[in-house]
Amino acid sequence: MANVFGATSTTEDVLSGVKLDGKRILVTGVSAGIGVETARTLAAHGAHVVGAARDLKKAEAATTQVREDAAAHGGSFELIELDLSNLKSVRASADALLAKGEPFDVIIANAGVMATPFGHTADGFETQFGTNHLGHFVFVNRIAPLIRAGGRLVNLASSGHRFSNVDLDDPNFENTPYDPFVAYGRSKTANILFSVEFDRRHKERGVRAAAVHPGGIHTELARHMDPAHLQAMIDQIRQQLAAEGHDTFEFKTVPQGAATSVWAGIVAPAEEMGGQYCENCHVGKAVADDVMISPASEGVRGYALDPKNAAALWKKSEELVGESF
């Protein structure tokens, strides 16, 4: 690649000189944070962007700049309703897209929740696993026939996958004490494993999938966290980084946080990103489970890329949602 990008690269850096005229791209979670910026930069480079959100009124207000940038640069933007915590909504949204039959070049599964209090989705799944993984699992698989040959799926994951592997025996914490970060870790590991198995199933027709860690960004995602607890975590991360001899931790800006999604979806070579975990605009490297690393350091745990683990999660997910793909 002619351009080398990194942790401080922005969406505009990644898409410099790139024209997306004629491309159709779906982005979930466009009511706040990096979902809005992802949609904005794609539309500003000429793409037709379909943005999905649970709260359409909130998304409408949040995407004013998206529409303005789209209009100024030959792109376009439309909103659709999608509540990932309710499979009835998920299926209705997917079915509406299938009925229209308009293909997509890229799907960016960006929406998610983090560290929520213990609760359940409309279908009885633990909130984070049900929303972050199962909602997207059903939605993306239903509309997979709309992805053009040569297209891509990007699933938003997190370095938080290192909190926990998936637990296929107790996905809803029925027999395990609930911990909001363990639950978040399970759901983010699931996002990566979904990418691994989706890539394996679809690469024959040139459709590739990757998981993306956007980096630490101060967005609404942390709304369920106590500010003092969040600050204590940041202080601990900075101490660990100092002990490892690394630069200190600083939050990314939103355009920096959205850059890896755009990199994986648009400019990364397909053979490079397919089935991988990406961070800081490059493919992440596996780090052994017994190696201690700061949450802000790079690396992906082996269990999150294990093809057998990915296949087992796919099978379990089908059982849970009562639908085979």
N, C-alpha and C positions, 0 to 999 in steps of 0.2 A: 504494500500500500504506500502511496506517495505521502500521505499524511499520517503522522503518529499523534494520537490523542491520549489524554491522561486524566487525572483526577480533577484538574481545574478547567478542562475543556467544557465549553457551553454548547447548547443546541445549535447556535449559529456557527460556532467553530466547526462542528461535525458536518453541518449541511452547507458549508461555504461552497458556492458554485454549483450546488445540486438543484436540479429542477425536477419537480414531482408532478408536472402537468399530466393529467390522465390517470394518476394513481388514486385508488380508493383505499382509505385506511380507517380502521375502527379502533377507537380508544375508549376503554372503560374508565370510569371514575373521573369525569371532567367537571366536577363541581368545586374542586379545590386543588391546591398543591401542584405536584408535577404532572398530573393528568391534564390540567389546563394548559400548562406550558408545552407539553408534548403536542397537544392538539394545535396550539397556536403556531408553533414553528413549522409543523407539517403543512398546515393550511397556507402559511405565509410563503411557502416554497411551491405553491400551486396545486397541492393535493386536495381532493375532496375528502373531508374528514367527517366521519359519523361518530359523534360523542355519545356515550351511554352514561346515564346517571340515575340514581334512585330518586333524588329530589330535583325534579325538572325546574322548579321555580328558582332554587338556589343555583343550579347549573346555568340557567339562562342569564342570571346576574353575573356569574363568575366568568362567563365566556364572551363578554362584550368585546374585549380586545381581540379575541380569536376571530370574531366576525369581521372586525375592522381590518385586521391584517390579511385575512382571506380575500376580502373585497379589493384591497389595494394591490394584491399580487396574483390575481387570477385563480385563487383557490376558492373553496366553499366549505361550509360547515352546517351540519344539522344535528339536532338532538333526538335521542330516543330514550325511552324509559326502561330501566333495568335495575331491579332490586335483587342483588345476588344472595340475600339472606332469605329469599322466598322462591322456591323452585317453580311455583306457578307463574310468577313474574318472569323468571328466567326462560321458561319454555315459551311463554307468550311472546316475549321479545325475540327469541330465536326464530320462532315460527313466522313472525311478521317479516323478518329479514329474508327468510327462505321463500316466502310468498312473493316478495319483490324480485328475488332472483338476481340481484346485482352483485357481481363478484367483488372480492377484496384482495388487495395485494399484500396487505399487512394487517394483523390483528395485534394490538398491544393491550394485554390484560393487566391494567394498571390499578384498578380499584382494590381497596382492602381496608381492614381495620387492624388495630394493634393494641395488645395488652388490655383488652376489655374485661370488665367484671364478668364473673361466671354467668352464663346465660345460654339461651338456645335460639336457633333460627326458627322460622315458621314451621319447618319440617322436623324439628326436634334435634338438630345437630348442634354440637358445641359451637358457639358463635364464630370463633375465628376459623376453625377448620371448615365449618359449613359455608361461611362467607368467602374467605380467601381462596379456598380450594374447590369445594364441591360446587359452588355456584358457577365458577368459571369452568370447571370440568364439564358440566352439562351444557352451558352456553356455547363454549368453543367447539365442543364435539358436535353439537347439533348444527352449527353453521360451518363446520369444516369443509363441506362440499363447495362452499362459496369461495374458498381460498384458491386463487389462481395458481396454476402450476408455476413454480418458481417463487411462490409467495412465502411469507414468514409469520410465525407466531412468536411473540415476545411476552413472557410471563414475568411480572414483577415479583421478585423474591426479596431476600435480605440476608445480610451477614447474620441476622437473627436466627437463621436456620441452624446455627451452631449451638443454640440453646437446647435443641432436642431433635432426635430422629422422629419419624412418624411412629405412632403406636397403633398398629392395625388390629390389636386385640381389644383396645379400649379407646377408640377415637373420640368418644364423647365424655371422657373422665367420669365414667360411672363407677369405676373401682380404683381410681387414682385421685389423690388430693389435687384440687385445681390450683395451678400456678399460672398467672396470666402470661408470663414470658415463656414458660414451657409450652403452653398452648400456641403462642405466637410462633415459636420455633418449629413446632410440628407442622403448622399450616404453611410456613415458608419453605420447609424441607419438601412438603407436598407439592408446592409450586414448581420447585426445581425438578423433582421426579416426574411430574406431569410433562414437563418440557422434554425430558429424556425419552419417555415412552412415546409421546406424540411425534417427536422427531423420527424415531425408529419406524413408526407406522406410516409416516407420510413422505419420507425422503425419496422413495422410489419415483414419485411424481414431482420431485423437485421442491416440495414444501419442507422448510426447515424450521425448527423451534429452538429457542434458547431461553434461559432464565437470566434475569438482570437484578443486580443489587445496585440501587441508585446512589448509595452513600448516605451519610448522616445529614439530613435536611430538617430544618425546623418548620414543620407544616402541621396541619390539623390532625395528622396521624397520631400525634402524641397527646391528643385531648383527654384521653382516659388516665394519663399519668399525673401523679402529684408532682408539681414543679420542683419541690425539694428533693424528691426521689430521682427525678430526671437529672438535676444538677449533681447529685451525689454520684450517679452513674458516669456522668461526663468527667467528673474529677478523678474517678477511679481509672477510667480509660486513659486519661492524660498521664496518670502516674505509671500505668503499664507501658504506654508508648515510650515514656522517658527511660524506663528500665530496659526496654528493648533497643534503645538507642535511635528511636524513630522521631520524626517531627511531631509536634503536638497536634491534638485533634482540634479542628475547626469545622463548624457546620458548612456544608456546601450551600451555594445559592440555589434557588429553584432551577434556573437554566443549566447549572452544572449538574444538578441531580437528575434532570430529564435527559441529559446528553447520552448516557449509556443505553437508554431505551431506543433513542433515535439511531445511535450507532449500530446496535444489533439489528434493528428493524430495516435499516436503509443502506448503510454503507459497508458494514463488515462483510468480508467474503463469506458466502454461504457455507463452504466447507470448513471454515474456521469457527463459525458461531454455532453450527448445528449440534444440538444435544449438549450444549455447554452452559456453564455458569459464567456470566460476564460481569465485570466491575471496572470502574474507572476507564471505560471505553477500550477494554481489552478482555481476552478470555482469562478467567481466573485459574489459579493453580491449586491442585488438591493438596490439602494439609492433613496429615495423619490425625486420627481422633485423639491420640494421647499427647499431642503437641499443644501446649497452652499458647493461645494468641489473644491479643486484645480484640474486643468487638470492632474496633476501628481499623484493625490490620486486614490485609488482603488474605484471601484463601477460602476454599470450599472443602467441606468435609466429604470424605469418600462415600459415606452412606447416602448423601444427597445425589450422587451421580451413578449409584449402583444400578445397573440394568435390571437385576433380579428384584431389587427393592421397588424399582419403578413399575415393573410388571405386576408385582403383588399389590401395590397401591392402586393401580388401574382396576384390577379385578375387585378389590374391596370397595372402591368408589362406585363401581357399577352396581354392586350388591346394595350399597347404602341408598343410592338414588333410584334403584329399581329400573335401570335402563342400561342397555348394552350398546357399545359403540364399536 
